């Protein structure tokens, strides 16, 4: 390769060749940026006309979330893995801060119970075997798929086509999860536990804060003991500069703040917190119906809300709109960072492709029986002061430990 070419090309975060200027500074990929902005603007205008103005704003907010996920490299999968393998807990500590901020933003909305003409409700689900098994499967799956629910979306938009394989598996697993959803709901469980209802507003907030503090302190001491020093979640790779606000990379804490405010905005506009995986079940069911699969006979699709979603256009489904927005937002971020690969589809080892697909199936199935994924159950569950969010965390952490052991067999490192 000529000397000038060696200065122009280098591997990006996903291992693909990304264009660089001669001086080493990332070159904005104008065509990618313009295309993503056009998709965001056109999509918002369409949703504003066909659905509601709120749906249009949710789409745009999701685009910002996608940009933040990409720029902060906000990985739930990697944060679990780094803690289990290396004792590095910076990602988990950043998530605890994110939960705290979201609690502060959610609390007045949940107390009020209504806003903008609709009811405001958090995600508070039963605590029991289905959540434990589902989150365990999800933990295995996200280590095999090399990304969680939100991670698969921003990987897809940001240039890692393995995200598409994971999402395909998500759709398959989510549909499978709806087949025997009713059976799982009959397994041993306790009724939904809201800390706010159990301990009161002050007591519920304090108890949730106590659990966050325990995770924060434990990960801090574990990291100090194993690594000798504790990594800061305010650190920005290469130091801070104003250009990194829109071109990245961001610190962990910057990502936490953005995701917290984004989740609160979604709660305000839609009446419910951020979720991801219910859309995958809906997509799969809509694909299954034309080929004669009787999804409407399955218990999951007989509930009024799910039956209505199955009949309505996808543009009316809030979660679908959010998922698409995140993909487009991460595409914008990759273009701004100059890291969208020139060759999106490329050959990967067959065992890795199969492993990623199976990981997606495990995540899809697990999310359905556990009332959500790392976003809907873990993030939004804890943000809603629900005990099931903490149960999900425990199950996914154990599952991740198993998934980490399996990763080398599909060509993925434990690192």
C-alpha positions in Angstrom: 0.0 0.0 0.0 1.3 3.4 -0.9 2.4 5.7 1.9 -0.5 8.2 1.3 -3.0 5.3 1.4 -1.6 4.0 4.7 -2.4 7.4 6.2 -5.9 7.4 4.8 -7.0 4.0 6.0 -7.1 2.5 9.4 -9.3 0.0 11.3 -12.3 1.4 13.1 -13.9 0.1 16.3 -15.5 -2.8 14.5 -12.4 -3.7 12.6 -13.4 -2.2 9.3 -11.5 0.2 7.1 -12.6 3.8 7.7 -11.4 6.8 5.8 -9.1 9.2 7.6 -7.6 12.5 6.6 -3.8 12.6 6.0 -3.3 14.3 9.3 -5.0 11.5 11.2 -8.2 13.4 12.0 -11.5 11.5 11.1 -13.1 12.8 8.0 -16.9 13.3 8.2 -18.7 11.0 5.8 -20.9 13.7 4.3 -23.1 11.3 2.3 -23.8 9.1 5.3 -24.6 12.1 7.5 -26.9 13.6 4.8 -28.7 10.3 4.2 -29.3 9.8 7.9 -30.5 13.3 8.5 -32.9 12.9 5.5 -34.3 9.7 7.0 -34.8 11.3 10.4 -36.5 14.4 9.0 -38.6 12.5 6.5 -39.6 9.9 9.1 -40.6 12.6 11.6 -42.7 14.5 9.0 -44.4 11.2 8.0 -45.2 10.2 11.5 -46.4 13.7 12.4 -48.9 13.5 9.5 -50.0 9.9 9.6 -49.8 9.1 13.4 -49.3 11.9 15.9 -46.9 14.7 16.7 -45.8 12.8 19.8 -44.8 9.8 17.7 -42.7 12.1 15.5 -40.9 13.5 18.5 -40.4 10.0 19.9 -38.7 9.1 16.6 -36.4 12.1 16.8 -35.6 11.5 20.4 -34.7 7.9 19.6 -32.4 9.1 16.9 -30.5 11.1 19.5 -30.4 8.0 21.7 -28.9 6.1 18.9 -26.3 8.8 18.4 -25.5 8.7 22.1 -25.3 4.9 22.3 -22.8 4.9 19.5 -20.6 7.8 20.6 -20.5 6.5 24.2 -20.0 2.9 23.0 -22.6 2.3 25.7 -22.5 -1.5 26.0 -24.4 -3.4 28.7 -22.9 -6.6 27.3 -19.3 -5.4 27.5 -19.8 -3.8 30.9 -21.1 -7.2 32.3 -18.2 -9.0 30.6 -15.5 -6.6 31.7 -16.6 -6.9 35.3 -16.8 -10.7 35.3 -13.5 -11.2 33.4 -11.3 -8.3 34.5 -13.1 -6.9 37.6 -13.6 -3.6 35.7 -16.8 -2.1 36.9 -16.9 1.3 35.3 -19.8 0.4 33.0 -21.9 -0.9 35.9 -21.2 2.1 38.0 -22.1 4.4 35.1 -25.4 2.5 34.8 -26.1 3.0 38.5 -25.7 6.7 38.0 -28.0 6.5 35.0 -30.6 4.8 37.1 -30.4 7.4 39.8 -30.9 10.3 37.3 -33.8 8.4 35.7 -35.4 7.8 39.1 -35.3 11.5 39.8 -36.9 12.3 36.4 -39.5 9.5 36.6 -40.6 10.1 40.1 -42.7 13.2 39.6 -44.3 11.7 36.5 -45.2 8.4 38.2 -46.6 10.3 41.2 -48.7 12.5 38.9 -49.9 9.5 36.9 -50.9 11.4 33.8 -49.5 14.0 31.4 -50.2 15.4 28.0 -53.7 13.8 28.0 -52.6 10.2 28.7 -51.8 7.9 31.7 -48.2 7.6 32.9 -47.2 4.1 34.1 -43.9 2.5 34.8 -42.7 -1.0 34.0 -43.5 -3.0 37.1 -43.8 -6.7 36.5 -44.1 -9.9 38.5 -41.1 -11.4 40.2 -40.5 -15.1 39.7 -39.1 -18.0 37.7 -39.9 -16.6 34.3 -37.9 -13.4 34.9 -35.0 -15.4 36.4 -34.8 -17.9 33.5 -35.5 -15.3 30.9 -32.8 -13.0 32.0 -30.4 -15.9 32.4 -31.0 -16.8 28.7 -30.7 -13.2 27.8 -27.3 -13.0 29.5 -26.0 -16.0 27.6 -27.4 -14.6 24.4 -26.0 -11.1 24.7 -22.5 -12.5 25.1 -22.9 -14.8 22.1 -24.5 -12.1 20.1 -21.8 -9.6 21.2 -24.5 -7.1 21.9 -27.7 -6.6 23.9 -31.0 -5.3 22.5 -29.9 -1.6 22.3 -26.4 -2.7 21.3 -27.7 -4.8 18.4 -29.6 -1.8 17.1 -26.7 0.7 17.3 -24.3 -1.8 15.9 -26.6 -2.3 12.9 -26.8 1.4 12.2 -23.1 2.0 13.1 -21.6 -0.4 10.6 -21.4 -3.9 12.3 -23.7 -6.0 10.1 -23.6 -8.8 12.8 -26.2 -6.7 14.4 -28.6 -7.7 11.7 -27.9 -11.4 12.4 -28.6 -10.7 16.1 -31.8 -8.9 15.3 -32.9 -11.7 13.0 -32.4 -14.1 15.9 -34.2 -11.7 18.2 -37.3 -11.8 16.0 -37.2 -15.7 15.8 -36.7 -16.0 19.6 -39.4 -13.4 20.4 -42.0 -15.2 18.3 -41.0 -18.5 20.0 -41.4 -16.8 23.3 -45.0 -15.8 22.6 -46.0 -19.4 21.8 -45.8 -20.6 25.4 -45.9 -17.2 27.1 -49.0 -18.2 29.0 -47.3 -21.3 30.4 -44.4 -19.2 31.7 -46.8 -16.8 33.3 -48.2 -19.7 35.3 -44.8 -20.6 36.8 -44.1 -19.7 40.4 -44.0 -16.0 40.9 -44.9 -13.1 43.2 -47.1 -10.3 42.2 -45.4 -7.1 40.9 -43.4 -5.3 43.6 -43.2 -1.5 43.3 -40.9 0.0 45.9 -43.0 3.1 45.8 -46.1 1.2 46.7 -44.3 -1.0 49.3 -42.3 1.6 51.1 -43.9 4.8 50.2 -42.4 7.6 48.0 -39.5 8.5 50.2 -38.8 5.0 51.4 -39.1 3.5 47.9 -36.7 6.0 46.4 -34.3 5.4 49.3 -34.4 1.6 49.0 -33.8 1.7 45.2 -30.9 4.2 45.9 -29.5 1.8 48.5 -29.4 -1.1 46.0 -27.7 1.2 43.4 -25.1 2.2 46.1 -24.4 -1.4 46.9 -23.6 -2.2 43.3 -21.6 1.0 42.9 -19.5 0.3 46.0 -19.0 -3.4 45.4 -17.8 -2.8 41.8 -15.5 0.0 43.1 -13.8 -2.2 45.7 -13.6 -5.2 43.4 -11.9 -3.2 40.8 -9.6 -1.5 43.3 -8.6 -4.9 44.7 -8.1 -6.6 41.3 -6.7 -3.8 39.2 -5.0 -1.5 41.8 -6.8 1.5 40.5 -10.4 2.5 39.6 -11.3 3.6 36.1 -13.2 6.9 35.9 -16.6 7.0 34.0 -15.9 10.7 33.2 -12.8 9.9 31.2 -13.0 10.6 27.4 -10.6 8.7 25.1 -8.0 11.1 23.8 -9.2 13.9 26.1 -12.1 16.2 25.8 -12.7 18.7 22.9 -15.8 20.5 21.8 -15.8 18.6 18.4 -16.3 15.3 20.4 -19.7 16.5 21.5 -21.1 15.8 18.0 -18.3 13.6 16.6 -17.5 11.4 19.6 -16.3 9.5 21.5 -18.1 10.3 24.7 -17.5 9.3 28.3 -19.6 6.7 30.1 -21.3 9.4 32.2 -22.2 11.5 29.1 -24.0 8.5 27.7 -25.7 7.8 31.1 -27.1 11.3 31.3 -28.4 11.3 27.7 -30.1 7.9 28.1 -31.7 8.9 31.4 -33.2 12.1 29.9 -34.2 10.3 26.8 -36.0 7.6 28.7 -37.8 10.2 30.7 -38.8 12.1 27.6 -40.2 8.8 26.1 -42.2 8.2 29.3 -43.7 11.7 29.1 -44.6 11.5 25.4 -45.8 7.9 25.2 -47.0 7.2 28.8 -44.6 4.3 29.2 -40.8 3.9 29.5 -38.3 3.0 26.8 -38.5 -0.6 25.5 -36.9 -2.4 22.6 -37.9 -6.1 22.2 -41.7 -6.1 22.0 -41.2 -4.7 18.5 -39.2 -7.8 17.5 -42.1 -10.0 18.6 -44.5 -7.9 16.6 -42.4 -7.9 13.5 -42.2 -11.7 13.7 -45.9 -12.1 14.2 -46.7 -9.9 11.3 -44.3 -12.0 9.1 -45.8 -15.2 10.4 -49.5 -14.4 9.7 -49.3 -14.3 5.9 -47.8 -17.8 5.8 -50.6 -19.3 7.9 -49.0 -19.4 11.4 -51.9 -18.9 13.8 -50.3 -16.4 16.1 -53.6 -14.8 17.1 -54.4 -18.1 19.0 -51.4 -17.7 21.2 -52.1 -16.2 24.7 -49.6 -13.4 24.2 -51.5 -11.9 21.3 -54.9 -12.2 23.0 -54.3 -9.4 25.4 -56.0 -6.2 24.2 -52.8 -4.2 23.8 -51.0 -6.8 21.9 -54.0 -7.7 19.7 -54.4 -4.0 18.8 -50.7 -3.7 17.9 -50.9 -6.8 15.7 -53.8 -5.2 13.7 -52.3 -1.7 13.5 -49.6 -0.5 11.1 -46.1 -0.7 12.4 -45.8 3.1 12.3 -48.3 3.2 15.1 -46.2 1.0 17.3 -44.1 3.2 19.6 -41.4 0.6 20.2 -40.9 0.0 16.5 -40.6 3.7 15.9 -38.0 3.9 18.6 -36.0 1.0 17.3 -35.8 2.4 13.8 -34.9 5.8 15.2 -32.0 4.3 17.2 -30.6 2.6 14.0 -30.8 5.8 12.0 -29.3 7.8 14.9 -26.3 5.5 15.1 -25.9 5.7 11.4 -25.7 9.5 11.8 -23.1 9.1 14.6 -21.0 6.8 12.5 -21.0 9.3 9.6 -20.0 12.1 11.9 -17.2 10.0 13.4 -16.1 9.0 9.9 -16.3 5.3 10.9 -19.1 3.9 8.8 -17.4 1.1 6.8 -17.1 1.3 3.1 -18.0 -2.4 2.9 -20.9 -3.1 5.2 -21.4 -6.7 4.4 -18.4 -8.9 4.6 -17.5 -12.5 5.3 -17.3 -13.8 8.8 -16.6 -17.3 10.1 -19.7 -19.5 9.8 -19.5 -20.6 13.5 -19.5 -16.9 14.5 -22.5 -16.2 12.3 -24.4 -19.2 13.8 -23.3 -18.2 17.3 -24.5 -14.6 16.9 -27.9 -15.9 15.4 -28.3 -18.3 18.3 -27.4 -15.5 20.7 -30.2 -13.4 19.2 -32.7 -16.3 19.6 -31.8 -16.7 23.3 -32.2 -12.9 23.8 -35.5 -12.8 22.0 -37.0 -15.7 23.9 -35.5 -14.6 27.2 -36.8 -11.0 26.8 -40.4 -12.2 26.2 -40.6 -14.4 29.3 -38.7 -11.9 31.5 -40.9 -8.9 30.6 -38.2 -7.2 28.6 -34.5 -6.9 27.8 -31.6 -4.8 29.2 -33.7 -1.7 28.4 -37.3 -2.7 29.0 -36.7 -4.8 32.1 -33.3 -3.8 33.5 -33.1 -0.1 32.8 -36.8 0.9 32.7 -37.7 -1.6 35.4 -35.3 -0.2 37.9 -36.1 3.3 36.7 -39.8 2.5 37.6 -38.8 1.3 41.1 -39.6 -2.3 40.3 -38.1 -5.3 42.0 -38.2 -7.3 38.8 -35.5 -5.1 37.3 -33.0 -6.1 40.0 -34.0 -9.8 39.6 -33.3 -9.3 35.8 -29.9 -7.9 36.6 -29.0 -10.9 38.8 -30.1 -13.5 36.2 -28.4 -11.7 33.3 -25.2 -11.4 35.2 -25.2 -15.2 35.9 -26.1 -15.9 32.3 -23.3 -13.6 31.1 -20.8 -15.7 33.0 -22.0 -18.8 31.2 -22.0 -17.0 27.8 -18.4 -15.8 28.4 -17.3 -19.4 28.7 -19.0 -20.3 25.4 -17.7 -17.3 23.4 -14.4 -18.8 22.3 -16.2 -21.7 20.8 -17.9 -19.4 18.2 -14.7 -17.4 17.6 -15.3 -14.6 20.0 -12.7 -13.6 22.6 -13.5 -13.6 26.3 -12.0 -10.1 26.5 
